[in-house]
Amino acid sequence: MSFLRLNILQSRGYVPGEQPTDPAVIKLNTNESPYPPPPPLFHVLPALSSRHLPPYPSPSGQAFREAAARIHGHRITPSHILPFNGGDELLSVAIRAAATENDTVAYLEPSYSLYPVLTELHGAKPLTLHYEITDSSSSQPSQWRLPADIARTRAAILLIVNPNAPSGHLESLSTLETIATTFPGLLVIDEAYVDFAPTSALSLVNKYPNILLLRTMSKGYGLAGLRFGYAIAQPTLLREIEKVRDSYAVDAVSIAVAAAAIEDQTYAQSTWEKVKSERARVAQALQALGFTLPISHSNFVLARVPPSLTGQRLYEELKARHILVRWWDLPRIADKVRITIGTPEQNNRLLTALQEIIPTSPKQ
């Protein structure tokens, strides 16, 4: 297909997690919320009458911007917020806005596997920075650290997912602030999993004009099927970013539903607390079974399998029992599986399956 760009033809594309059609499968591989969206949301949908759909939606998604600003505090106003069709669209727009084909896009490894794909598709130059990972051979958690010189990275844009995926590791605010102070380009802090973490970089937004926060309604609000994300940044930055975004980027139904979901903080936070409680229980149970894992501040854990198994073998054994987890045949994480925290019932089935699998594994 010579009529297509060479970088498109050479790209392998993003490989999403498996999406089973069998309702009997326990899906612990793509970090969706195990709980339904807040009940008020279901009153919003019937209220959308025929008069809402013929006209174009609000270009800026104003109803959602106002709802989100009321929730976030930290002197965040509606003009600090801009919605997108999922966080992935925001990432694509940020790269298009900040990097030409002659510019560099920097990102961490291991990290969100869409980052290098988007860099390839936009024709920018990739710069892979490597986490320093100390995998303990004992029951102590592995340690993940950013490279010491990351703030001196020379790139048009630097992408940091915090808490990290796939590890759940959380960088401190002081570290992120040091990077924002020194790094000369656009710093995208991907906070897709921040609802399950004790801190966020929200307080840095009004201090640093080069910070762009990514938030999503997919993980903490049970709206992965809606595809709704949003940016938080200084208004001057968002006005420039908005030039790159599609016109009428977010539809009227999504704006109304996302606004209702984010305003019901009592319900949302109750589900986050359930996930965090189950995260602690599952992590403790995995350690008792011989797994080692870093401390996670997300809605998943990254577990290094016991010596008697391989990551691929465990993934296949669980899949045969109708339980999906995520495994990558990639350097430094091939001996690990990422497990989304489900409901207590789902987690119990996972742990029971693991107890069946591990004792029958061949001894080394």
Secondary structure, DSSP 4 states (H G I P E B T S, - for coil): -TTS-HHHHH-----PPP----TTSEE-SS---SSPPPTTHHHHHHH--TTTSSSPPPTT-HHHHHHHHHHH-TT--GGGEEEESHHHHHHHHHHHHH--TTSEEEEEESS-THHHHHHHHTTPEEEEEE-EEE--SSSSPPEEE--TTGGG---SEEEEESS-TTT-----HHHHHHHHHH--SEEEEE-TTGGGSS--SGGGTTT-TTEEEEEESSSSSS-TTT--EEEE--HHHHHHHHHHSPTT-S-HHHHHHHHHHHH-HHHHHHHHHHHHHHHHHHHHHHHHTT-B-----SSEEEEEPPTT--HHHHHHHHHHTTEE-B----TTTTTEEEEE---HHHHHHHHHHHHHHGGGSPP-
